């Protein structure tokens, strides 16, 4: 079996006695045409087979097809010296890591399998009612956020968080979601611990999530963040865990003109106070990549 695979890969047998064609006989240009239909991880794996495959796997024409049509907009967020003279393969690798913008409070990157654009927006980039008053809110440094900090609400009556982003999203269907955490977490003796001393009020009325786009699209949803009166098992699952709450979807038909997306979460019923909530970020992800993100495959 091993000898047969070796012959297939390299082409020809020992001392030239077996002249059957192998993978090594396929022209590099033909291999490159096949690579147009494969994902970046598949291309990188096949590049190990032989010289022709390695050459095709470095072709600019192959990697140009894996980049979004407006990848230059992402490069423009970086200093020119970071990407000048790079091959298209190296540009893909560069953009598959988070590219910060807006003073580092927003990040955009390419999904490593599909090359599609994903985005995350820190709570630091949002307008949060009462955020300057330490009686209500605090900023907590943490490694559990990709932005290294989250907003923690101790107690407030009027809860409102608003944000906006303008970006030339490529044509796609996107899902916007808030990443939230009930309870205050910390590390004690190397272990993660959560305190729910301030967690209250989220089981009385639902939080309303909304989004709107510059071309008139709108979406909304409502959810009780703490459902202790409905189902103890659900409430226990929600407390102490990071959960992404879907706001809705929006469709982009073309990267031009630039799409503006406004989003918010509110619970402004002033008949009761609420507290004990961490607000980390908002994610904007192509909708059919959401399942991969839940499984931890999409970073």
Buried (B, 14 or more C-beta within 10 A) or exposed (E): EEEEEEBBEBBBBEEEEEEEEBBBEBEBEEBBBBBBEBBBEEBBEBBEBBEBBBBBBBBEEBBBBBBBEBBEBBBEBBEEEEBEEEEBBEBBBBBBEBBBBBEEBBBBBBBBBBBBBBBBBBBBBBEBBBBEEEEBBBEBEBEBBBBEBBBBBBBBBBBBBBBBBEBBBBEBEBBBBBBBBBBBBEEEEEEEEBEEEBBBBBBBBBBBBBBBBEEEBEBEBEBBBBBBEEEEEEBEEBBBEBBBBBBBBBBBEEBEEEBEBBBBBBBEBEEEBBBBBBBBBBBBBBBEBBEBBEEEEBE
